[in-house]
């Protein structure tokens, strides 16, 4: 069994100044004010459309994130409607075909210092699930059949592609204090990185 931490990968090269320039150009079509574009006008323009709630203009740019999370968190990710998803499939991925067995996401709730009992119980449950899964595979079960015993902590990879408007909505919900702790584990650092890469777009989202 392999235990890893949750994480993410930004799958596109994001040039913040180019993104803002594109958003400005698209937005100015509404007002036929393209001739007002100058070297540093995009910052003010984009701030203005966000303040006015003219967020449809932000839909003109999309990017993709690969999330490495457990199956429970993935169920929340794919609930976002205006996005595209590609997810590691337990129907087709046979975890008996590698030397590592199953890979699970380490829960941030427990460690050997703060709650050794829960941590030990969790690892025991993961190893039992792995043992039974591999046993079923050995006895001829297909991956899509044996997956019924896999745990919620099983690692999955989800590629999510969305436009800037939907990413704003996503981070507003998924970094909030009411969001699941394992969701916030990946979304808070991701938001902080995107705030550096793409100025203005996410600046008003506070954690």
URKA-V455709 format. One record per residue. N is the residue number from 0. RES is the residue in three letters. BURIAL is + if it has 24 or more other ideal C-beta (glycine too) atoms within 12 Angstrom, else -. Layout:
# URKA-V455709
<<N | RES | BURIAL> <N | RES | BURIAL>>
This chain:
# URKA-V455709
<<0 | UNK | +> <1 | UNK | -> <2 | UNK | +> <3 | UNK | -> <4 | UNK | -> <5 | UNK | +> <6 | UNK | +> <7 | UNK | +> <8 | UNK | -> <9 | UNK | +> <10 | UNK | -> <11 | UNK | -> <12 | UNK | -> <13 | UNK | +> <14 | UNK | -> <15 | UNK | +> <16 | UNK | -> <17 | UNK | -> <18 | UNK | +> <19 | UNK | +> <20 | UNK | +> <21 | UNK | +> <22 | UNK | +> <23 | UNK | +> <24 | UNK | +> <25 | UNK | +> <26 | UNK | +> <27 | UNK | +> <28 | UNK | -> <29 | UNK | -> <30 | UNK | -> <31 | UNK | -> <32 | UNK | -> <33 | UNK | -> <34 | UNK | -> <35 | UNK | -> <36 | UNK | -> <37 | UNK | -> <38 | UNK | -> <39 | UNK | -> <40 | UNK | -> <41 | UNK | +> <42 | UNK | +> <43 | UNK | -> <44 | UNK | +> <45 | UNK | +> <46 | UNK | -> <47 | UNK | +> <48 | UNK | +> <49 | UNK | +> <50 | UNK | -> <51 | UNK | -> <52 | UNK | -> <53 | UNK | -> <54 | UNK | +> <55 | UNK | -> <56 | UNK | +> <57 | UNK | +> <58 | UNK | -> <59 | UNK | +> <60 | UNK | +> <61 | UNK | +> <62 | UNK | +> <63 | UNK | +> <64 | UNK | +> <65 | UNK | +> <66 | UNK | +> <67 | UNK | +> <68 | UNK | +> <69 | UNK | +> <70 | UNK | +> <71 | UNK | +> <72 | UNK | +> <73 | UNK | +> <74 | UNK | -> <75 | UNK | +> <76 | UNK | +> <77 | UNK | -> <78 | UNK | -> <79 | UNK | +> <80 | UNK | -> <81 | UNK | -> <82 | UNK | +> <83 | UNK | -> <84 | UNK | +> <85 | UNK | -> <86 | UNK | +> <87 | UNK | +> <88 | UNK | -> <89 | UNK | +> <90 | UNK | -> <91 | UNK | -> <92 | UNK | +> <93 | UNK | +> <94 | UNK | +> <95 | UNK | +> <96 | UNK | -> <97 | UNK | -> <98 | UNK | -> <99 | UNK | -> <100 | UNK | +> <101 | UNK | +> <102 | UNK | +> <103 | UNK | +> <104 | UNK | +> <105 | UNK | +> <106 | UNK | +> <107 | UNK | +> <108 | UNK | -> <109 | UNK | -> <110 | UNK | -> <111 | UNK | -> <112 | UNK | -> <113 | UNK | -> <114 | UNK | -> <115 | UNK | -> <116 | UNK | -> <117 | UNK | -> <118 | UNK | -> <119 | UNK | -> <120 | UNK | -> <121 | UNK | +> <122 | UNK | +> <123 | UNK | -> <124 | UNK | +> <125 | UNK | +> <126 | UNK | -> <127 | UNK | -> <128 | UNK | +> <129 | UNK | +> <130 | UNK | -> <131 | UNK | +> <132 | UNK | +> <133 | UNK | +> <134 | UNK | -> <135 | UNK | +> <136 | UNK | +> <137 | UNK | -> <138 | UNK | -> <139 | UNK | -> <140 | UNK | -> <141 | UNK | -> <142 | UNK | +> <143 | UNK | -> <144 | UNK | -> <145 | UNK | +> <146 | UNK | +> <147 | UNK | -> <148 | UNK | +> <149 | UNK | +> <150 | UNK | +> <151 | UNK | +> <152 | UNK | +> <153 | UNK | +> <154 | UNK | +> <155 | UNK | +> <156 | UNK | +> <157 | UNK | +> <158 | UNK | +> <159 | UNK | +> <160 | UNK | +> <161 | UNK | +> <162 | UNK | +> <163 | UNK | +> <164 | UNK | +> <165 | UNK | +> <166 | UNK | +> <167 | UNK | +> <168 | UNK | +> <169 | UNK | +> <170 | UNK | +> <171 | UNK | -> <172 | UNK | -> <173 | UNK | +> <174 | UNK | +> <175 | UNK | -> <176 | UNK | -> <177 | UNK | -> <178 | UNK | -> <179 | UNK | +> <180 | UNK | +> <181 | UNK | +> <182 | UNK | +> <183 | UNK | +> <184 | UNK | +> <185 | UNK | +> <186 | UNK | +> <187 | UNK | +> <188 | UNK | -> <189 | UNK | +> <190 | UNK | +> <191 | UNK | -> <192 | UNK | -> <193 | UNK | +> <194 | UNK | +> <195 | UNK | -> <196 | UNK | +> <197 | UNK | +> <198 | UNK | +> <199 | UNK | +> <200 | UNK | +> <201 | UNK | +> <202 | UNK | -> <203 | UNK | -> <204 | UNK | +> <205 | UNK | -> <206 | UNK | ->>
